[in-house]
């Protein structure tokens, strides 16, 4: 009996020590958009092992494990999971202006749960969240990674940082009695901004967002007016880069855009009034433009009904078309472009892909529009080992559409399948 007990114990220990069997998924389709080579490949097969791509090739040329699970997509075209570089997961554009004051703080995290699922099911398997109060985006990221909720891979900025009374001041537009409310996103000196960068990084920020100029949806500022000095912006970029973080700057006005680029900001959000000097600076410094040019349609058609301030609607009427013209000119000038929509904050979550058609309408090729949301976005995120392309080593994040997105980019608005880490979520 003693010998049998020892043998049984040894057998059990060996079983515990044995590595778990790899989870392998094989995906086949009729076509694949190769965003690196810029062409369509016929009859692709993708092998995903434990969530990452382990083989890519033509059907019949790649060894497929006998016990692999299969996701077969006949008649479909696959491409890398999409990346939106400018979202607000816990926003609801139908609650505009001061209407949001009618909801308790924790309400917005529940909105974030809904929006995370909506964006994932729309084919956006990764997002950069550029502003959430109360570190909500860090909580959402942890909940997604822990399997508690469905959502994309989230790169959180936590609070967007800005000046007193500026676009990123949470009490902007409110009476003085609200000045007693803590505003952990506000600073008014280079050293103040250094402290803010360190603080949000301490609590989970993986990218730093600043508001270098006024905005459209804030009530009392001027969209084009600069709100952070060059020295303040430089303090942010120096501190963030030292910590290994990249910096995104909300910037509509020309001076704010140009100072942000000179100071080393990595991505310029909106870039509405950028000029030829801005283009030259961006190319010299390697900065990316993230231009949410679909938003004008939604704001002007739905904004009043949603409760947006009349001041915001007036600013959008003045700046919306100009931003689209700037997008066209920046693309022609060779500025590096990424896909950023302001989804969740400006128009309903899950409608991110509507911007592709607007980008094409204003001069971008369908391939470059797709690259902006895949290869380019991964480079700007500094996550090329993980996302952005269908290559060995990357996560098995894949979107399928019924047709050729290089001929009709609107197909991306209605994906037929969404796969994240080898698991089909739609």
C-alpha positions in Angstrom: 0.0 0.0 0.0 2.9 2.3 0.9 4.5 1.7 -2.5 1.2 2.3 -4.3 0.7 5.6 -2.5 4.2 6.8 -3.4 3.7 5.8 -7.0 0.4 7.6 -7.1 1.9 10.7 -5.6 4.7 10.7 -8.1 2.2 10.3 -11.0 0.2 13.3 -9.6 3.3 15.5 -9.3 4.3 14.6 -12.9 0.9 15.5 -14.1 1.0 18.9 -12.3 4.5 19.6 -13.8 3.5 18.7 -17.4 2.9 21.8 -19.5 -0.7 22.6 -20.4 -1.6 21.8 -24.0 -1.3 24.8 -26.3 -4.6 26.3 -27.4 -4.4 26.5 -31.2 -6.8 28.2 -33.6 -6.7 28.1 -37.3 -8.3 30.8 -39.4 -9.0 30.6 -43.1 -10.6 33.1 -45.5 -10.7 33.8 -49.2 -8.5 36.9 -49.0 -6.3 38.9 -46.6 -5.2 42.5 -46.7 -1.5 42.6 -46.1 -1.1 46.2 -44.7 2.7 46.0 -44.8 3.1 45.0 -48.4 0.0 46.9 -49.4 -1.7 44.1 -51.3 -4.4 41.5 -51.0 -3.3 37.9 -50.5 -5.5 35.0 -51.7 -6.4 31.9 -49.6 -4.6 32.8 -46.4 -4.3 30.6 -43.3 -3.5 32.0 -39.9 -2.4 29.8 -37.0 -2.9 31.3 -33.5 -1.3 29.6 -30.5 -2.2 30.7 -27.0 -3.5 34.0 -28.3 -0.6 35.0 -30.6 0.0 34.3 -34.3 2.4 31.4 -34.8 2.2 30.9 -38.6 0.9 32.8 -41.6 0.8 31.5 -45.1 -1.2 30.2 -48.0 -3.7 27.4 -47.4 -2.0 24.0 -48.0 1.5 25.3 -47.2 1.2 25.6 -43.4 1.2 22.7 -41.0 -2.0 22.7 -38.9 -2.2 20.7 -35.6 -4.8 17.9 -35.8 -6.5 19.1 -32.6 -6.7 22.8 -33.6 -10.0 24.7 -33.5 -11.1 26.2 -36.8 -12.7 29.5 -37.7 -13.4 29.3 -41.4 -14.5 32.4 -43.2 -15.4 31.5 -46.8 -16.1 34.5 -49.0 -14.5 36.9 -46.5 -11.5 39.2 -46.5 -9.5 39.4 -43.3 -7.3 42.2 -42.0 -5.6 43.1 -38.7 -7.8 44.1 -35.8 -8.5 47.8 -36.0 -7.0 50.4 -33.6 -8.7 53.7 -32.6 -6.2 56.1 -31.2 -8.6 58.6 -29.7 -11.6 57.3 -27.7 -13.4 58.1 -24.5 -14.7 54.8 -23.2 -16.8 56.3 -20.4 -18.5 59.0 -22.5 -22.0 59.3 -23.8 -22.5 61.9 -26.5 -26.3 61.9 -26.0 -25.8 63.4 -22.6 -24.3 66.7 -23.6 -23.6 70.0 -21.9 -24.6 70.2 -18.2 -26.9 67.2 -18.4 -24.1 65.0 -17.2 -24.3 66.6 -13.8 -27.6 64.7 -13.2 -25.7 61.4 -13.0 -23.7 60.0 -10.1 -19.9 59.5 -10.6 -20.0 55.8 -10.8 -22.6 55.9 -13.6 -19.9 56.6 -16.1 -17.9 53.5 -15.4 -21.1 51.5 -16.2 -21.2 53.4 -19.5 -17.6 52.3 -20.1 -18.5 48.7 -19.8 -21.1 49.1 -22.5 -18.8 51.1 -24.7 -15.9 48.7 -24.4 -18.1 45.9 -25.7 -19.5 48.1 -28.5 -16.1 49.1 -29.8 -14.8 45.5 -29.7 -17.8 44.1 -31.6 -17.2 46.9 -34.2 -13.8 45.4 -35.0 -11.7 47.7 -32.8 -9.6 45.2 -30.9 -7.3 47.9 -29.4 -8.0 51.5 -28.3 -6.1 54.4 -26.8 -8.3 56.0 -24.2 -7.2 59.7 -24.0 -9.0 60.9 -21.0 -11.1 59.4 -18.2 -11.9 60.8 -14.7 -11.3 58.8 -11.6 -8.9 56.5 -13.4 -11.9 54.7 -14.9 -10.0 53.6 -18.0 -7.4 51.7 -15.8 -10.3 49.9 -14.1 -11.8 49.0 -17.5 -8.4 47.7 -18.7 -8.1 45.5 -15.7 -11.6 44.2 -16.0 -11.1 43.3 -19.7 -7.8 41.6 -19.0 -9.3 39.7 -16.0 -12.1 38.4 -18.2 -14.8 40.2 -16.2 -16.1 42.2 -19.2 -15.7 42.1 -23.0 -13.6 44.9 -24.5 -10.6 45.8 -26.6 -7.0 46.0 -25.5 -6.9 49.4 -23.7 -4.0 51.9 -23.5 -5.2 54.3 -20.7 -4.2 57.9 -20.3 -6.3 58.4 -17.1 -6.9 62.1 -16.7 -6.2 64.5 -19.6 -3.9 67.2 -18.2 -4.4 70.9 -18.8 -4.5 74.5 -17.5 -6.8 76.1 -15.0 -10.0 77.1 -16.8 -8.9 75.2 -19.9 -10.4 72.4 -22.0 -9.2 69.7 -19.6 -10.3 71.5 -16.4 -13.2 69.4 -15.2 -14.9 72.5 -13.6 -14.6 74.7 -16.7 -17.9 76.6 -17.3 -19.1 76.0 -13.7 -19.6 78.7 -11.0 -16.9 79.6 -8.5 -18.5 77.5 -5.8 -17.2 74.4 -7.7 -13.6 75.6 -7.2 -13.6 73.6 -4.0 -13.9 70.4 -6.0 -10.5 68.8 -6.5 -9.2 68.9 -10.1 -6.3 66.4 -10.2 -5.8 67.1 -13.9 -4.9 70.8 -13.7 -1.5 72.5 -13.4 -0.1 76.0 -14.1 3.7 75.6 -14.3 6.3 73.3 -15.8 6.9 71.7 -12.4 3.2 71.3 -11.7 2.9 69.3 -15.0 5.9 67.2 -14.1 4.2 66.2 -10.9 0.9 65.4 -12.7 2.8 63.1 -15.2 4.4 61.3 -12.3 1.0 61.0 -10.5 -1.0 59.6 -13.4 1.8 57.2 -14.3 1.8 56.0 -10.7 -1.9 55.1 -11.0 -1.8 53.4 -14.3 -1.4 55.8 -17.2 0.4 54.2 -20.2 0.2 57.4 -22.4 0.0 61.0 -21.4 -2.7 63.3 -22.8 -2.5 67.1 -22.5 -4.8 69.9 -23.7 -2.5 72.4 -25.4 -5.4 74.5 -26.8 -9.0 75.2 -26.3 -11.7 72.8 -27.5 -15.0 72.6 -29.2 -17.1 70.9 -26.6 -15.9 73.0 -23.7 -18.2 75.9 -23.1 -16.2 79.1 -22.5 -12.8 78.8 -24.2 -11.7 79.5 -27.7 -10.9 76.3 -29.7 -7.8 77.8 -31.4 -6.3 79.6 -28.3 -3.2 78.1 -26.8 -3.6 77.1 -23.1 -0.2 75.6 -22.3 3.1 77.4 -22.8 6.0 75.8 -24.7 7.9 75.3 -21.4 4.9 73.5 -19.8 4.5 71.2 -22.8 8.2 70.5 -22.8 8.1 69.6 -19.2 5.4 67.0 -19.9 7.2 65.4 -22.9 10.5 65.3 -21.1 9.0 63.7 -18.0 6.8 61.3 -20.0 9.6 60.2 -22.3 11.9 59.6 -19.4 9.3 57.3 -18.0 8.9 55.5 -21.4 5.5 57.0 -22.1 4.3 58.7 -25.3 2.4 62.0 -25.3 -0.8 63.0 -27.1 -1.7 66.7 -27.3 -5.3 67.9 -27.9 -4.5 70.9 -30.2 -6.8 72.8 -32.6 -5.0 76.1 -32.9 -1.9 76.7 -35.1 0.4 78.1 -32.3 -0.5 75.3 -29.9 0.0 72.7 -32.6 3.4 74.0 -33.5 4.7 74.4 -29.9 3.5 70.9 -29.1 5.5 69.5 -32.1 8.5 71.5 -31.2 8.3 70.3 -27.6 8.4 66.7 -28.7 4.7 65.6 -28.5 4.2 62.3 -30.3 0.7 62.6 -31.6 -1.4 65.8 -32.4 -5.1 65.3 -31.7 -7.5 67.2 -34.0 -4.9 69.4 -35.7 -7.7 71.5 -37.1 -5.8 74.7 -37.9 -2.4 73.2 -38.7 -0.6 75.0 -41.5 2.3 74.4 -43.8 4.8 75.1 -41.0 3.0 72.5 -38.9 3.3 69.9 -41.6 7.0 70.6 -42.0 7.6 70.4 -38.2 5.6 67.2 -38.0 7.7 65.6 -40.8 10.9 66.8 -39.2 10.0 65.6 -35.7 8.2 62.4 -36.7 4.9 63.5 -35.1 1.6 61.8 -36.1 -1.7 63.6 -36.8 -4.8 62.0 -35.4 -7.7 63.9 -37.0 -11.3 63.1 -36.0 -12.9 64.4 -39.2 -16.1 62.4 -39.1 -17.3 64.2 -36.0 -18.5 67.3 -37.8 -21.4 65.3 -39.3 -22.6 64.0 -36.0 -22.2 67.1 -33.9 -24.1 69.3 -36.4 -26.9 66.9 -36.9 -27.4 65.6 -33.3 -25.6 68.0 -31.0 -28.5 70.4 -30.2 -30.8 67.5 -29.5 -28.1 66.0 -27.2 -27.8 69.1 -25.2 -24.5 70.5 -26.4 -23.8 74.1 -25.6 -24.7 76.6 -28.3 -21.2 77.9 -27.9 -19.9 74.4 -28.8 -22.1 74.2 -31.9 -20.9 77.6 -33.1 -17.3 76.5 -32.7 -18.0 73.4 -34.7 -19.6 75.3 -37.5 -16.5 77.5 -37.6 -13.9 74.8 -37.5 -15.4 71.5 -38.8 -14.9 72.0 -42.6 -11.5 73.7 -42.0 -10.3 70.6 -40.1 -11.2 68.4 -43.1 -9.4 70.7 -45.5 -6.4 70.5 -43.2 -6.6 66.7 -43.2 -6.5 66.7 -47.0 -3.5 69.1 -47.1 -1.6 67.3 -44.4 -2.0 63.9 -46.1 -0.8 65.4 -49.4 2.2 66.9 -47.7 3.2 63.5 -46.3 2.4 64.0 -42.6 2.2 60.6 -40.9 -1.5 59.9 -40.1 -3.2 57.7 -37.5 -6.9 56.8 -37.0 -8.5 58.7 -34.1 -12.2 59.4 -33.9 -13.2 60.8 -30.4 -15.7 57.9 -30.3 -17.6 57.6 -27.1 -17.1 61.3 -26.3 -18.5 62.8 -29.5 -20.5 60.1 -31.3 -21.9 56.8 -30.1 -19.5 54.0 -29.2 -19.2 51.3 -31.8 -19.6 53.6 -34.8 -15.8 54.3 -35.0 -15.5 52.9 -38.5 -17.7 55.6 -40.0 -14.6 57.7 -40.2 -12.9 55.6 -42.8 -15.3 56.8 -45.5 -14.8 60.4 -44.5 -11.0 60.0 -44.7 -11.3 58.5 -48.2 -13.8 61.3 -49.2 -11.1 63.9 -48.3 -8.3 62.4 -50.3 -6.8 59.4 -48.5 -6.6 56.0 -50.3 -8.6 53.1 -48.7 -5.3 51.3 -48.1 -3.8 54.3 -46.2 -7.0 54.7 -44.2 -6.7 51.1 -43.1 -3.0 51.5 -42.4 -3.8 54.5 -40.2 -5.9 52.2 -38.0 -3.5 49.2 -38.1 0.2 49.5 -38.9 0.5 53.2 -38.3 -1.4 53.1 -35.0 0.7 50.3 -33.7 3.9 52.3 -34.5 2.5 55.5 -32.8 1.5 53.4 -29.8 5.0 51.7 -29.7 3.2 48.4 -29.7 4.4 46.9 -33.0 5.3 43.6 -31.3 1.7 43.1 -30.3 -0.8 44.7 -32.7 -1.3 46.3 -36.1 -0.4 43.6 -38.5 -1.1 39.9 -39.2 2.4 38.6 -38.5 4.0 35.9 -36.4 4.3 37.0 -32.8 1.5 39.5 -32.8 -1.8 38.9 -31.0 -4.3 37.0 -33.0 -6.5 40.0 -33.5 -8.4 39.9 -36.8 -11.4 41.5 -38.5 -13.3 40.0 -41.4 -15.6 41.7 -43.9 -17.8 40.4 -46.7 -16.0 41.9 -49.7 -13.0 44.0 -50.6 -12.4 46.9 -48.2 -9.8 48.3 -50.6 -12.7 48.9 -53.1 -15.4 49.8 -50.5 -14.0 51.0 -47.2 -17.6 51.2 -45.8 -17.5 47.5 -45.4 -15.5 48.1 -42.3 -18.6 49.6 -40.7 -20.2 46.1 -40.6 -17.6 43.4 -39.9 -18.7 39.9 -40.4 -16.4 38.5 -37.8 -14.2 39.9 -35.0 -11.4 37.8 -33.4 -9.4 38.9 -30.4 -6.5 36.7 -29.3 -7.9 33.8 -31.4 -11.3 34.0 -29.8 -14.3 34.9 -31.9 -16.2 37.7 -30.2 -18.6 38.4 -33.1 
